[in-house]
Amino acid sequence: MDNTHELVISAIKSQIDDPTREIGLDSRIDELGLDSLRYMMLIIDLESSSDQISVDVKNIGSATTVADLTRLVRYA
């Protein structure tokens, strides 16, 4: 697992009710308990973690797994 996956999983854990929950690349985002507000907070957390990170928000609706979301994270 590279740093991007770790960053995304850490950001997800900060937004869910059970931060000890096991989350992997195949975890489905809709099963993690993220409502739309928490999902947007997750995106903001990711982008705020570094001024060199951006998330492809145009394609965010197509992300169904943690791996999908990780592919939308870009480094400047």
Beta strands, then each sheet from edge to edge (+ up, - down):
strand 1: 53-55
strand 2: 73-75
sheet 1: 1+ 2-
end
